[in-house]
Amino acid sequence: MVVKKQRKVVRMRGSRTHGYGRSHRGSGNKGGCGKSGGGKKADHMRRSYAPDYFGKQGFKTHNSRPVFMINCRDLDTRVEDWVAEGSAKKEGDAFVVDLGKLGYDKLIGGGRITRKIRVTVQASSECVAEKLKAAGGELVKA
């Protein structure tokens, strides 16, 4: 006569190990996930297989800051607002702008200039002086 075998889940319910003894983890008796475990026995392997396991790698400069740039297009549209704020001046028919005081380091040549502007800036692209001169203005390097 055939006897129906009882399932192990039912039989071992309440047991601490469910019939598997001490370790039934699936990956042996290791410490955990990632770089855990190993201990002293793995230290001699790290020099050859993971040479950058200990210590810091690379460097980071802490004295550099980003360069703030403005396009010719934005300069042309915002110059009247700066005059209204008092950040720039209008002398005759020309605007006088110091971009260093406004927080800009470089003037780049995107867009067109339609006004006569005298710009003082620390750095600029090559084509900016030509665009300013064509509109009647000038570029002064600070």
Helices and strands as residue ranges (DSSP letters): H 8-11, G 39-42, H 43-49, E 69-71, H 72-85, E 89-91, E 94-98, E 106-108, E 117-121, E 123-124, H 126-135, E 138-141
